């Protein structure tokens, strides 16, 4: 066992063998040997050995534990349940084995069996947790039941009765048990009963979370629409802590609900269960004013009361009241708020919510008013006034962010914008002085100046200023050199490099982000969207692997979380874990990465290192199966991960999200159908059948061609929807969701090529079943398809021609679309070759039959059917075309190598000396990345060229 722990698996196997020579029936040694075998890649031997031991139904702890470890490593948790079922039968009173059995069921989600195992445990050892394990398993059955009716009429009422029995017998001990009771009543929509539980004696046990009781009461009051209680409770909690924002919201919601219902308090008794109620705007106004007065006496400044006042003004305006209640002018209130909290980074995000209250005509005046109160010092008369300490710097930063948010920068001319960029960068570099003592992992105080400058330059770039984008990269690289852990710099660099078609620097930037766990799903798209499409095949494989490893391990990990939740009685977390797992399993990104990964593997290996058939088999792909949950696809991408200070009309909207999800789904359909069509090719292979026999319909192959034809129709439909979608000409914000590759796929002709290739498959199949004799028409059709395919592929190649990087008026311009077209060309030619090898497999047998006939008849002139010449010409032309493309790529490589970037005099005198070195770095990175792309594409095409040469029949 020590050898296994240290990872020395071979020694472990040897030691186990020595032991087994002496004691050949030592179960535990056999299992340890099996673990060693499993870890050295001999899965089959390991499994056989384990089953040998499991068949003896061992009951010793060591063997059981060891087998559990082994099965877990094999990803076969269902075998653990069988193991402990047998053990429990032999040792029926073992608490330990029963609880292991329960946990084994939990791993595979067998809720019904968990319920029974929990009760069996409780019978042996009447401990409360076991009883409640059983109750929780009933709730899980209700959650997983497809039929909602069943869960409300059977599982939940049964769970409720089980808990009530314990309540009557006064056996409730732990907080978790009360939580569980509350959860059942809530799911049964028995809100009144749930409220009684929380407010009653059982509720006293709810102590582990702050305000746990109050929050649960509040939730029930809301469900029951008991606004007086909502209001009184919120009021009471705000008196305790006037900084708790959620209770302000509830307080306002309930006041306005009561006003709308014209509620009045009862004459004699209490206002409500929770005490005094406010039911008029006057009361609300004076309540907020009191909170502000109270705050001024408190030892530390609280933001809540001041923001609550702005929130109230906003709600009153929404209801059509202006300033009847004398709450003050929002502009003045925000100014006062800034004076109090302007040096806190949260000041901007607090005020951002309320800028709608300012009239646009006042924007410039408001900003000037804020600037006037910041203590800035100018060294000389015409110089920029700079902050003397971090507080003043934070205040100034807040104003700059507000200026951007209010659209003041957007309205400027190009010259003004460039002047602002200069000023911001000056402030950025000056601010670095305050951060000299910062650790590498801390951000510099002035980083946002640099980011805002880059945002302004991005505006200029989108307006057609080509040099601006290089300056963006220059400033970001400079920023990153001073603040190496600033994720915003890295994310923005990733997006801009990808927009320019340079993927190489992105891999390193992304891995330095050190994305953890769920981030592979939320920001993984930044990587997987571009790696393959820019020709970095190795990096694409790697980035898909990162993501897939996370998704696959999520399955296993979630089971562990659930088991821990049972052990520690955190029952309310269990449904959350299940929902989390389901959300990840139906993630859009997961489906995309699975599909793209398989297409990529086929592209790099099929018919190169292994045959297409073997590649497809190893991925267990089948054209009939579709494992993507189309109806439940969840878009888990974080599209706001990049900071943006844009006004609402320029920022990413809900509409953009919807459209992006629609576009991603359409593109995924096209890719997934392409993959399935390719995976159908080997199934159409040759089955030697006597011609014209009735058997062809039964042997399954004809149904395979039906599958192919059905998939082809679906592909056509998906392509049509895609084209309709693109007609809307949607422009996402520059930092919003990146568009898919769909537009390029249609416009460069790859789509038409690939579809006609699959139609060709159908024709070849027909030729195969009808034979060569009376098929002149099909043969001609096939010949024409070959001809038009070569024309289309040549067109596609023409769309790849041109310089990838060109120097225009002293600035660089990249052409990423040419690179994307080249990548599509490689993919399309690969599909063409897979289809050709299918043609080849159909035509070869015909040819050898004809040669046999020729020998028998001893005739020298048997006319060759035209399809052979068509095919030969087609293959020859494919070969010539591919050779031409390879030569073109060699040319591109030479141009890229010869491109002397340092001679580029960036005419922009704005660049300082220290910036110039970063510009050089940036351009070098882009050049090297393009060079790398072109090399990888060239390498792959050479391998494809070799496969063409084998196709001569």
N, C-alpha and C positions, 0 to 999 in steps of 0.2 A: 504493500500500500504506500510505503514511503517513496518508492521509486515512481509510482504513478503521480503522487503529489508533486514531485520534482520535475515531472515531465519526461522522465527517462522510461519510455514505454517498453523499449526492447528488453531492458534489464528486468522489468516487471514481468514480462512474459516468461523469460528464462527462469526466474525465481518461482513463478507459479508452476512451471513444468516440473521443477525439482520436487516441489511439495507433492505434486500429483503422482509422481513416481512412487513416493512412500505411501501416501494415503490417496488412493485413486477416487475415493468418494467424497473428497473434501469440497462441498458445494462452493464455499466462499472463494477458494483458490480458483475454481473454474470461472467464477464470475469476474474476479479480478483480472484473470487472463483475458477474458472476453473484452473487458474495458480497454486493456492494452491493445488488443487486436483492432477494436473499433477506432482507437486513436491513431493507429498506424495505417488506417485506410482499408483494413480487411473487414469490411462491414458484414459480408455474408458469413464468414467463419464465426465472427463474434455473435451474430444472431443465432446461428445454429447451436453454438455452445450455451448461450443464454437459455434457449428454449429447452435444451436438455435438462438444465437445472430447474427451470420453471415447471417442467412437466412433473417433477418430483414433489411439487407444492411444498417448498421449504418453509419452516416456521422459525428458524433462528434469525435473530435480529441482523447479524452481519450480512448474511446472504440477501435478505430482503432489502437492506439499505443499498448494498452494492448493485443489485439488479435495478433498483429505482434510479440510481445515478446513470447506469448504462442506458436504460430505456429513455431517460431524459435526453441523453446525448444523441440517441438515435432519432429523436423527435417522435417517439411512439408512446405518448403518455397513456394511451388506452390500455397498453399492456400492464401498466402498474395496477390498474383497477383489478384486472384478472388475478394478479399476484396476491393482492390483499384480500380479495373475495375468498380465495382458497385458504389463506392463513386464518381468517376470521372463522371460517367453518371449523377448522381444526382446533383453534383456541378461542372458543366463543366468548370468554369473559375478559379478554385482554382490552383494556381501555386504550392502550397505545395503538394496537393494530386497527381497532375500530376508528380511531381518529385519523390514522394514516389513510384508511379506506375513504373516509369522508373527504380528506384533502385531495385524494386521487380523483374522486368524482368531480371535485371543484375544478380540477385542472382541465377536465374535458367537458365541463358544463353540463353534467347529467343531474339536473336539479331535482328530479323526482327521486332518484336514488339517494341524493344528498339528504333529502328530507327523511327518508327511511333510515339512513345511516345515523343521522342526528338523533332520532328517537331511540334507536337501538343503543346508542351510547348513553342516553339519559337513563335508560332502564338499568344499565349496568352500574353507572355512577351518576346518581341524581344531582348533577351540578347544573346551575342555571345556564351557563354559556351553551352547553350542548342542546338544551331545550330550544334556545333562541336561534341556534344554527339551523335547526329544523324549521322554525318559523320563517327565517330569512330565505330559506330555500323555497318556501311556498311563494314568497314575494317574487323571487326570481322566476318561478314558473309563470306567475301572472305577467311579469314583464316580457318574457319570451313567447308567451302564448300569442298566436296569430289572431285569435278571436278575442276581441276586447270584452265581449259579453261574458265569455267563459271566465276571464280573469276577475271581472267584477262580481260574478254570481257564485263562483266556486272557490278559487284560490285565496282571494283576499278575505272574504268572510270567514273562511276556515282559519286563516292566520289570526284574524281579529279574535275569534272565539278562543284560540289557544292562549293568546296573551291575556284575555279577560279572565280565563281560569286562574292564571298566575296572580292577577290583580286581586281577585276575590279571596284567594288563599293567602294574600299578603306576602307573596314570595318574590316580589320585584326587588332586586338588589342594586343593580348598576344603572348608571346613566344611559348606557347603550341600549338597555332594555326599554327605557322610556322613549328614547329616540325612535326605536323600532316601532313602538306602539303608535307614536305620532305619525310616522311615515305611512303606516297601514291606513290610519284614519284619513290622512290627507289624500292618499290614492283612491280611497273609497268616496271621496268628496264629502266626508262627514266632518265638515269644518267646525261645527258647533261642538261636537264631542271632542275633537282635537284641542279646541280652545280650553274646554273644561279640564282636559288632562294637563295641559301646560300650566293653567292657573291654579290647579289643585295641588294636593299633597305630593303627587308624583313629580310635579314640575320642579319641586325643590331640588331634585337630583340633577337638574340641568345646570351644571356649574362650570364645565371645562372651557366653554367659549365665553368670551365677554358678551354680556347682554343676550345670551342665547335665548333665555325665556322671552325677553321683550321682543326680540326679532321674530320669534315664532308666533307670539301673540299678534304682532303687527301684520304678519303674513295672513293669519286667519281672519283678522278684522277686515283686511282688504278683500279677501275672497267672499266674506259675508256682506260686503258693502256697509260695514258699520262705521260710517265716517266720523260720528262723534267720538267713538273710542280711538280711532286712528289719530284724530286731531289731539285729543287730550294726552294720549301716550307720547306722541311726537313732541308736544309742548313740554311735557314733564322731562323727557330725555334731553331736550335742548337746554332746559334750565340747568341740568347736570353738566352738560358739555355743549357749549354753544358753538363748537367747531365741527360738529358731525353733520356733514353735508346731506347724507341720505335722509336724515330726519327733517331737514328744511324742506326737501322736496315733498315728503309725505305731508308735512304740515301745510304747505301751500295747496297741494292737491286736495286735501280734505277740506280746507277752508272754502275753496271755490265750489267743491261738491255740495257743501252744506248751504252755501249762498244760493246755488242753482236749485236746491230742493226747498228753499225758504224754511230751513229748519229753525225751530225755536226751542229753548230748553224747557223741560217740564217745570211746573210751578213749585211743587212741594219738595220733590226728592233731589238727589244728586243729578248733575248734568249727564253723567255717564259712568260706566263701570270704572273708568280710569280717572275720573275727576273732572275738573273744569274744562269747558270746551270754548274755543273761539269760533264764532260763526259769522263775523262781518269783516269787511275790508279794514274798517277803522281799528278793530282789535288787532288785526294782523300787522298793520302799520306800526301801531304803538308797541307791539311785542318786539318787532325787529329793531325799532329805535332803542328800546330798553336794552336789547342784547348789545347794541353798539356802545351804549353808555357803560354797561357792565364791562365790556371788553377794555375800555380805556383805563379801567382800574386794574385789569389783570396784569400779572407779572410778565407774561410773554405775549407778544402780539398775535392775535388770532385772525385768520383771513375770513372764516365762515360768515360772521355777521355782516361784513361789508359786501361780500359777494351775494349774500341773501337779499340785501337791499336792491342790488342791480337785478337779481332774478325776479323780485317782486315787481319792479318797474316794468320788466319785460313782459311779465304775465298780464299786468294791468293794461299795457299798450295793446297786447294781443286781444284783450276784451273790449278795446275801443275807449278805455279811459285814458286821458292824457295826464295832466299833472294836477288833477283835482285834489289828490291826497297829499300834496306838498312833500313829496319824497325827495325833491331836488333834481338837478339837471344831470343826466347820466355822464355828460362830458366832464363836468366838475367832479362828480363822484369818482370817475375813473382816474382823473388827475390826482385826486387826494389819495386814491388807492396806490397809484404809482409812487407818490411821495413816501408812502409808508412801506411798501413792499418791493419797490423797483429794483433793489439790489439782490432779490432772490430770483433764481432761474425760473421759478414757477410763475412769476408775475405775467410773463407773456402768455402762457397757456391759460391762465385765469382770465385775462382780459379778452383773449381771442374769442371766447364764447359770446362776449357782449358787444363786440364792435358794430353789430347790426344796429345798435341803439344810436350810433352817431350818424348825423346827416352827412352825405358825401361832401357837401360844400365846406364842412368844418374840418375835413381830414388834415389839410396842411397846417391849419391854425393849431389843431390839437397836438400834432407832432412837434410844432415849434414850441408850444407851451411846455411840453415834456422836456425838450432839449434845454430850455432855459433854466431848469432847476438842477441840471447835472453839473457838478463841479469839475469842469475841464480846464486845463491850463495850456495856453499856447506859448511856445518857447520864443517865437518872434512874431512880428505883426502878420505876415502873410502865410504863416504856417498853420497846419491843422492843430486844433486844440485837443490835447490828449488827456486821458484820465490819469489821476495821480495814484489811485489805488484800485484794488479789485472791486470794491463796492461801486465806485464810479464806472468802472468798465462794465459790470453787469447791468447797471442802469442804462448805459449807452447802448449796449447790445439789445436790451429789451426794446428800445425805441427803434433801432434799425430793423428788428424783426417786425415790429408793428408797421413801419413804413412799407415794408415789402407786402405785408398782409393787406394793407389798405390800397395797394395798387399804385403807390406813388412812384416806385421805381419802374413799373411797367410802362407808365405814360411817357417816360423820358425819351429823348432823341439818342441816337447812337453815341454822339460825342459825350453827352452828359453821362450816359451809362458807363462809358469807359473811364470817365473821371471818377465816378463813384467806385468802380472796381479798384482803381488806384488807391483811393482813400481807404477803402475797406482793407486792402492788403497792407497798407501802411499801419493801420490800427492793429491788424493781426500781428504784424512783426513786432510792433511796440508792446503788445500785450504778452508776448512770449517772455518778457522780462519778469512778469509776475509769477511765471510757472517754472522758474529755473530749478526749484527744489522738488518739482513733481516727479513721481516715479514714472518708469516707462509705461506702467499699466494705467496711469491716470491721464485724463484728457487735459489739454492746455485750456486755460480760461478763455482764450480768444479764438478757439477753433471755429466758432460759428461765423466770425467775420470772413474767414476763408471760404466756408461753405456758401455764404450769401453771395460772395464775389463770384463764385463758380456758377451759381444760379443765374446771376445777371449775364454772365458770358454765354450760358446755354441759351438764354433768350436771344442773344445776338446771333448765335450759330443758327438757330431755327429761322431767323430772319434772313439767312443767306450769307452770313459772315463766316467764310470757311476757316480763317485763322483762329477764330474764337475757341473752337473745340480743342485745338492744340494747347491754347492757353489754359483752358479748364484742366486738362490733364497735368500740365506743368504745375499749376497751383496746388492741385490735389496731391501730387507726388511730394511737393515741398511740404505741404501740411502733414502728410503721413510721416515724413522724416523727423518732424518735431514731436508728433503725437502718434506713436506707432500702434496704439490700440484703438484708435478712433474708427469705430465700425462704419460711421457715416461716410468718411473719406473712402473706405474700402468699397462700400456698396456702390457709391457713385462712380468710382473708377471702374468697377466691374461693368456697370451699365454702359459707360461711355466707350470703353475698349470694345465691348461687344457690338455697340452700334457702328463702330469703325471697322468691325470684322476681324479684330485681333483677339484671339482667344488665349494665346500663350500666357500673358501676364495674369489672366483671370484665375487660372488654377491655383497659383500661389496665393493670390489675394484671398480667394475663398477659403483655402485651408487655414490661412492665418486668422480668419474670422472665428475658427474653431467652433463651427456650428454643432450644437448639441441636440441629440434626441429629436424632439418634435420639429426642430428647425429644418431638418432634412426635408420635411414636407412643406413647411411654410415658406422657406426661401430657397429650397433646392432648385426651383424652376430657373433661377438666375443662371445656374450652371448647365442644367440639362437642355435648356432651350437652345443654347448656342454651340456646345462642344462639337456635336456631330455635324451640325449644319455648316460649320466653318472648317470642316475637314480635319479636325483634331481627333482622329478615331480612337487613339489609345486613351486620351483624356476622357473621351465620351464614355468608353467602357468603364473607366474608373469611376466617373461621377455617377453612372447608373448603378454601379455596384454599391457605392456609399449608400444611396437612397434605398436600394432593395434590401441591403443588410438591415437597415433600420426597420423597414416595413415587416420583414420576416421575423425579426427578433421581437417586435411588438406583440405578435401573437403569444409568444412564450412568456414575455415579461408580464403582460397583463394578467395571465393566470397567477403568477407569483404575487402580484399586488392584491389580487382578490383573496388569495389564501392568507396573506398578512392581515387583510381587513377582517377576515373571520377570526383569526387568532386574537386580534386586539379589540374585537367588538366594534370596529368602525363601520357599522352596517350601512350608514347612509352613503358611504363612499362607493359601495359595491356597484350600484346601478350606474354611477358616474364612470367607473372603470369600464364597464361593459359598453356604455355609450361611446366612450373614448376609442375603444377597440373597433367598434363598428364604423365610427367616423373615419378612422385611418384605413380600414379595409375598403371603404368605398371612396377613398380619396382619388380625385382626378389625377393628381400627380403620380400616384402609385400606378394607376392604369397606363398613363403615358409612358412612364419609365419602363414598365414591363414590356410594352409593345415595342418601343424604340430599341430597347436592349436586344430583343430577339431579332429585329430587322438588322441591327448592327452586327450581331454575331453571324448572321447568314451572309451579310455583305463581306465580312472579313474572312469567313472560313468555308462557306458552302461551295463545294466543287474546287476548293483550293487545297485546304489541308484535309478535309473530310468530304464525303459526298453529300449532296443536298439532302438525300434521304436520311443519312445518319444524323446530320445536324438537326433535322426536324424531329427525328426520333428522340435525340438526347434532350430536346426541350419539351418533350411530350406534347407537341403541338398537334391539334387535329382541326381540319377545316370546319368540321361540324360544330365544334364547341366554341362558345363565346363566354369568356369568364369576366367580362366587364359589366358591373352593375349599372347599366345606362340610366335606369330610372332614379337611382339613389346617388348618382355621382355628387361628391361634395368638393367644392372648390375651397381648399384649405390654404391657398396662397395668401401670404401677407403682402397686400399690394400697397400698404402705407408704410412699409419698412423704411423707405427713404424719407427723411424729413423734407417737408415742403412748406414754404411760407406763402404759397400762392393764394390769391383771393378765391372765393368759392367758385366763381365762374371759370377759373382756369384749372382748378384742382380736379382730382379724380372723383367722379360722381358714382352714385349707385348704378346709374345707367351704364357707365363704362364697365363696371364689374359684370353686369348682366351680359352685355355684349361680348366681353372677353370670354366669359364662361361658355357662351354659345359658340364662339369661334373655336375655342380650344376643343369643345366636344365634337364639332363637325370635323376638325382636322384629325382628331383621335379616331373617329369613325373611318375616315379614308385610310389612315395608317393601319388600323386593325384589320380592315377588309383586305388591304394589300397583303398583309402578312398571312392572312388565312388563305388567300388565293395562291400565294407562293407555296404554302404548306400543302395545298391540294395537288401540286404537280406530281410528286412521287406516287400518289395513290392511283393516278391514271395509268400507271406503268403497264407493261405488257403481260397479258394473260393469254397463253396460247389456247385458242379455241377454234374448233372446226368452223369454217365460215358458214354464215346463214343458219347456224344452229339456234334452237330456241333458248339455249342456256344463257345467252349473253345477258338477258335481263336478270337472271337469278344470281349470277356470281358476284353481284355487288358493284362491279365496276361501272355499269351504266348509271347506277344511282350516284356514283362519285362524280360523274360528269354533270349530273343534275345539280349536285351541290355547287360545283364550280360555276355553273350557269346562274344559279340563284344568287351566289355571292357577287357575281359580276353585275347582276341587275341592282343589287343593293349598293354596289360601288357607284354605279351610274347615278343612282338616286342621291347618294351622299355628295357626289361631285356637283350635281345640279343645285343642291341646297347650299353648298359651299359657294358656288358662283353667285347665287341670289344674294347670299350674305355679303359678299364683297362688293356688290353693286351699291351698297349703302355708303361706300367710301368713308369708313369710320377712321377718325384720327384720335388716337388715345393721347393723353398728356405725355410729355417727353419722359416723365418719371413714372408714368402709370404702367399698366401691364404691357409687356412686349408683345407685338403682334405675332401670330404663328407664321409658319413657312408656307401657308396655303396660297397666298397671292403669287409668290414666285413659282410654285408648283404648277399653277395654271398658266401663268403668263409665259414661262419659258418652254412650254410644250411637253414637259415631262409627263403631265397627266394624260394627254392624248396618247403618247407613246405607250405608257404602261397599260392603259385600258386596251389599246389595240393588240398588245401582246397577249393579253388574256383571251381576247376574241380569237386570236390565232390558235390558241390552245384548243379551243372548242372545234375549230375547223380540222386541225390535225387529228383530233380524236375521231371525227367523223370519217376522215380518210382511212384511219386505222380500222374502223369497224366495217366500212364498205369495200375495202380492198382497192387495188389499182385499176381493175378492169374497166368499170364503167364510171370512172370518177373524174372525167376530164374537166367537168365544171368546177368541182371542188379544187382540183389541182390548179386551175387557173386562178381561182379566188385566192388560194394560198400564195401563188406566185405574185399576185398584185399586192397582197399584204406585205410580203417580203420587201417589194420595191418601195411601198409607201413608208414602211418602217425605216428603211435606210435613209429616205429623204428626211423623215421627221428627226431621226437621230442627228443627221448632218445639220439640220436647222438648230437643234438644241446645242450642238457644238459651236455653231456660229455665235450663239448668244453667250458663249463663254469667252469669246475673244476680246482682247483689249487689255490695257495696262491695269494691273491690280492697284498699283500706287502710282500716281502721276504728280509731277511738280508743276504747279500752275502759278504764275506771278509770285514765285518765291514761297508759296505755301504748298503743303502736301494735300492731296485729296485721295482718299482710298475708295475703292469700288467693291464693297463687300458682296454686292449682288452677283458679281462675276464669279466670286468664290462659291457662293451658294449654288449658282447654276452648275459649276463644275461638279460639286458634290452630288447634285441631282443627276447629272450626266452619268457619274460612276454608278449610282444606284440603278438608273434605268438600263444601262448597258449590262449590268449584272443580271437584272431580271430577264433581259433579252437572251443572255447566255443560258440561264436556267431553262427558259422556254426552248431554246435551240437544242439543249441536250435532250429535252423530251422529244423534239422532232426527230433527233438523231436516233433515239431508242425505238421510234416507230418505223423509221425508214430503213435502218440496217437490216432487220429480218426480211423485209420485202426484197432488198437487194440480194441477200444471200440466196433466197428462194429462186430469184430470177437466174442467178448464176448457175444454180443446180439444174434448172430447166434447160438452160443454154447448153450445158454439158451433155444432158440426155439427148437433146435433139440434134446436137452437133451442128447447130446453125451458127454462123458467125454473126449474123445481123439480127439480133433481137432488139427492137427499138426500145430505148430507155424512156420510161414515162417522164413527161416534162418536169414533174415535181422535183426529180433529183437534180436537174440542172439549176432549177430555181434555187434550191437549198444551197447548192455549192456556190452559186454566184453570191447569194446572201451572206454566207459565212465569209467568203473572200472579202466582200465589201466591209463587213463588220471588222475584219482584221485590219484592213487598210485604214478605216476610220479610227480605230483604237490607236493604231501606230501614229496616225497624224496627231491625235490628242496628246499622246505621250511626248511627241516632238514639241508640240506647242507648250506643254508643261515644262519641258527642259528649257525652252526659250524663256519662259516666265522666270524660272529659277535664275537663269543667267542675268536677266534684267534686274531682278531683285538684289542679286549679289553685287552687281555693278553700281547700284544706286548709291551715290555718295551723299549721305544726308548731311554730313557736317558742313558741306559747302553751301547748304541752304542758308542764304542770308535772310533770316526772318525779318522782314522789313519793319515790323512793328517795333518802333523805338521804345515802346512801353516796357519792353523786357529789360529787367535789370540783369546785372552780371550773374548774380546767384541763381536767377531763374533760368538763365541760358543753359546751365549744366543739366537742369531737370528736363528742359525741352529736348536736349540731346538724348537723354535716357529714354524719354517717352517715345521719341521717333524711332530710336533703336529697337525698343520693345515691339513696336508695331511692325517694323520691317522684319524682324526676326520671326515674329509670329506668322506673317504671311509666307515667309520662306518655309517655315515648318509645315504649314498647311499644304503648300504646293508639293513638298517632298512626300508627305504621307499619301496624298491623292495619287501622285505619280507612282509610288511603290505599289499601291493597290492595283492600279490599272495595269502595271507590268504583269502582275500575277494573273489578272483576268485575261491578258493577251495570251499567256501560255495556255489557258483553258480553251481559247478559241482554236488554237492550232491543233488541238486534239479532236476537233469536230469534223475533220474531213472524212466523209464516208467513202 
